[in-house]
């Protein structure tokens, strides 16, 4: 389920875009709508949102300020910006902040759908890369700990790798357990389990 937020100070535009998205991506998308960027920011701060579709010119907090604040707070949502023809200076600033696309108002439904599909693919690829990276780091970490346990690694090599592998050696201690799994055997008595 994709989590999308629509922000536009024009209520009809905001509700209309939300309804279009829900119709185009039936059951595949959860959509929230806000008419004020500050309210949307508070929501994003405590809820995961994948994509934010925001008007660029709004009162109190505009789309640029919203993007800057999301970046400052390390909120990972992707942005699609809605703008009028006269907003090109805003769009250039938004592009420097890393928007996925900007769409002119009134929004073309097909263009919006294509943009969302492309952004979703990008997010999926990033998530897959993150999973692969985390798995690779887990394997390297386990290898380092194993080599430490059997004494096949120098202190210098440990120091070189521990920060990258996020292994905190400053805690008070570690416990190591070695388990050996034996092939299944049909033991007849409890004493057969003891060795």
N, C-alpha and C positions, 0 to 999 in steps of 0.2 A: 504494500500500500504506500503510495507516494503522498507526501504531506506538502501541500502547496498553500501559500498565503497570497491573497490579493489585497493590495492597499491602494485606495483611490479616494480622494476627498469628495468626489462626485458619487453620491449614493447609488444612483441608477446605473452608472458605469460599473461600479464595484459589484453590485448584485448581479448585473447582466453578465459580466465576465465570469463570475463564480458559477452561474447557471450553465454557461457555455462549457466550461471545463468539466463540470459534473456530467453533462450530457455526452461530451466527446470521449471522456475517459471513464465510462460507467464502471463503478466498483473497483477501479484501479487507483483512485485518487481521493484523498480527503482534502477538502478545501475550506479554509477559513477566510473571512473577509473583514477588513477594517477600513474605516474612513479616516483614521488618524494614525500617523506613523509612530507616535509615542506609545499608543496602546499596543500596536503591533510589536514594537520592540520589547515591551514588557512580556508579551505572550511568547515571543521567540526565545527570550532569556530563560523561560522555564519549560518550554516544549520544543521537541525536535521538529524542525521544518527543513525540508529538502530544497524547496524553490520558493523564492519571494518574487512576486510580480508586483512592481510598484510604480505608481505615477511618479514622475520626477519633480513636478511642481506642486507642492501642497503647503498649506499654511502651517505655522508653528515649527514643524520638522519636515523638511523636504526629503525626497528620495536619496539624494547625495548624502545628507546628514545621517539618514538611516543606515546606509551602506557603511559609512565611516564608523558609526557606532557599533554595528555588528562585527566589523573587522577588529575594532579595538577590543571587543569582548571575546574574540576568537570564536564567533558563532559561524558554523561552516556552511550556511545556506548559499545557494547560487542565486544570482539576481538576473531578472529580466526587467528592463525598464520600459515604461510607456511614456511617450512624449508627443507633444504637438510640434508642428513645423517650426515654430519660433524658439524652440528649446535647445537648439543645437549646441550652444556653449555648455549647457548642463550635460548633454549627452557626451561631449568630449571628456568632461570631468569624470562622468560615470565610467566611460571606457577605460580611463586610466586606473580606476578602482577595480576593474576586472569583471565587468558585466558579461553575461553570456550572449545577450542580444538586446537590441532596443527596437521597439515596435511603435510605429506611428499610430496615433488615434485618428479616426476610430479604428479599433483593432480588427485586422482581418483574421477570421477564425482559422482558416487553413494555415496561415503563417504562424499563428500562435500554437497550433497543434504540432507543426513541424519543429518549431523551436523547443517545445516541451519534450518531444521525443528525443531530440538531439541532446538536450541537457540531461535527461534521464539516462541515456546511454553513457554519457560522460561520468555521471555519478556512479553508475554500476561498475564501470571500468576502474574508477578510483577505489571503490570499495573492494573490488577483487584484488587490485594491486596491494592494498593495505593488508588484506588477509594473507597474501603470499609473503609479504615482507615480514609480518608478525610471525608466520610459521618459520621462515628462514632464521629469524633472530632467535626463536625458541630452540631450534636445532643447534645453532651456534652456541647458545648459552648452555644447553645441556652437554654439549661436547666439551666446553671449557671446564665446567664443573666436574665432569668425569675425568678429564686429564689432570685436574687438580687433585682429585681423590686418589688417583693411582700414582701421583708424583711425576707425571710426564710433561710438566710445563714449568717454565721459569717464572720467577716473580715479575720480571720485566714484561713478559708476554701477558701475564694476567693483568697487570696495570694498564697495558696498552689497550686491552679489549674490554675491561670491565665497565667503563663509562658508556661505550657504544652499545654494549649488551644490557645495560641497565641492571647491573648486579651490585647491590649495595653491600660493601664489605665493612661498613662502619657500624653495623648492628652488633648487639652483644654476643651473638653466636649463631651457629648453624647446626642442624642435626642432619645426619645423613643416614639413610636406610637403604640397604641393598636387599632386594628381593630376588629370589631365584624360583622361577616357576618350573615345576617338574611335570613331566608328562603324566597324564591320568593313569592311575593304577588302582586296581580294585583291592583295597585293604580290607582285611576281615576283622581286625580288632583295633581297639584304640591304641594299644602299644605299637602297632605297625606304623602309626603316624609319627611316633617319636623317633628321632634319630640323633 
